[in-house]
C-alpha cells in the first residue's frame, strides 16, 4: 500500500529549494481525503508551475495513488500570506496615498 502523505512529501521536496519548510496536513471526511500543502513563499512558483501545470500533474498523481487505496484524494495548496503581502508592499503605488496617486495621473 502506498502512503499518500509520504508520496506527496517526496514529490514536493524534490521540487522546492527549501524542503524543510514543506508541511502537509491530511484530513479525512465523507468527501474523501484532503491534503493541505504549505511551502515557502519562494517555492510557490515551482509547486504551481507555468499555467498551473505542475500542480495539475501532482493532483493527477495523487488521484492515481488514491485509486490504488480506494480513496478520493484532493490537494489544496495554501497561498503564503506573507509572500503575497510582501509583493504588494514592494510596489511603489502601495506606499502612496490617494492624493499622490491622483496627482500622478495628471487628469487636468
BELQUI-V733874 format. One record per pair of residues at least 24 apart in sequence whose ideal C-beta (glycine too) atoms are under 10 Angstrom apart, sorted by sequence separation. I is the first residue (numbers start at 0). GAP is how many residues later the second one is. D is the distance in whole Angstrom. If there is no record, write none. Layout:
((I & GAP & D) (I & GAP & D))
This chain:
((14 & 24 & 9) (15 & 24 & 7) (17 & 24 & 7) (18 & 24 & 9) (34 & 24 & 10) (11 & 25 & 7) (16 & 25 & 7) (17 & 25 & 6) (21 & 25 & 9) (51 & 25 & 10) (8 & 26 & 10) (11 & 26 & 10) (12 & 26 & 10) (15 & 26 & 9) (16 & 26 & 6) (7 & 27 & 6) (11 & 27 & 7) (15 & 27 & 4) (34 & 27 & 7) (4 & 28 & 10) (6 & 28 & 10) (8 & 28 & 9) (14 & 28 & 7) (15 & 28 & 9) (3 & 29 & 7) (7 & 29 & 7) (15 & 29 & 10) (16 & 29 & 8) (32 & 29 & 9) (47 & 29 & 7) (4 & 30 & 7) (15 & 30 & 6) (46 & 30 & 6) (3 & 31 & 7) (11 & 31 & 9) (14 & 31 & 5) (15 & 31 & 7) (34 & 31 & 10) (47 & 31 & 10) (14 & 32 & 6) (32 & 32 & 10) (32 & 33 & 7) (43 & 33 & 8) (11 & 34 & 9) (14 & 34 & 9) (31 & 34 & 7) (43 & 34 & 10) (11 & 35 & 6) (43 & 35 & 7) (10 & 36 & 10) (32 & 36 & 9) (43 & 36 & 7) (42 & 37 & 9) (32 & 38 & 5) (33 & 38 & 10) (34 & 38 & 6) (35 & 38 & 9) (36 & 38 & 6) (37 & 38 & 10) (38 & 38 & 8) (40 & 38 & 9) (41 & 38 & 9) (14 & 39 & 7) (31 & 39 & 6) (32 & 39 & 7) (33 & 39 & 8) (34 & 39 & 7) (35 & 39 & 8) (36 & 39 & 7) (37 & 39 & 8) (38 & 39 & 8) (40 & 39 & 4) (43 & 39 & 7) (31 & 40 & 3) (32 & 40 & 5) (33 & 40 & 5) (34 & 40 & 5) (35 & 40 & 5) (36 & 40 & 5) (37 & 40 & 5) (39 & 40 & 7) (40 & 40 & 9) (42 & 40 & 10) (43 & 40 & 9) (30 & 41 & 7) (31 & 41 & 6) (32 & 41 & 7) (33 & 41 & 8) (34 & 41 & 7) (35 & 41 & 8) (36 & 41 & 7) (37 & 41 & 10) (38 & 41 & 7) (40 & 41 & 6) (41 & 41 & 7) (31 & 42 & 6) (32 & 42 & 9) (33 & 42 & 6) (34 & 42 & 10) (35 & 42 & 6) (37 & 42 & 7) (39 & 42 & 10) (40 & 42 & 3) (10 & 43 & 10) (14 & 43 & 9) (27 & 43 & 8) (30 & 43 & 8) (39 & 43 & 8) (40 & 43 & 8) (38 & 44 & 10) (40 & 44 & 10) (27 & 45 & 10) (40 & 45 & 7) (10 & 46 & 9) (11 & 46 & 8) (40 & 46 & 9) (10 & 47 & 6) (25 & 47 & 9) (26 & 49 & 10) (7 & 50 & 7) (10 & 50 & 7) (6 & 51 & 10) (10 & 51 & 9) (23 & 51 & 9) (24 & 51 & 9) (7 & 53 & 9) (24 & 53 & 9) (6 & 54 & 8) (7 & 54 & 6) (6 & 55 & 7) (22 & 55 & 9) (3 & 57 & 10) (6 & 57 & 10) (7 & 57 & 8) (3 & 58 & 7) (6 & 58 & 5) (5 & 59 & 10) (20 & 59 & 9) (3 & 61 & 5) (1 & 62 & 9) (2 & 62 & 9) (3 & 62 & 7) (1 & 63 & 5) (0 & 64 & 10) (1 & 64 & 9) (3 & 64 & 9) (3 & 65 & 7) (7 & 65 & 9) (11 & 65 & 10) (1 & 66 & 6) (2 & 66 & 9) (6 & 66 & 10) (0 & 67 & 8) (1 & 67 & 7) (3 & 67 & 8) (7 & 67 & 7) (0 & 68 & 6) (3 & 69 & 6) (3 & 71 & 10))
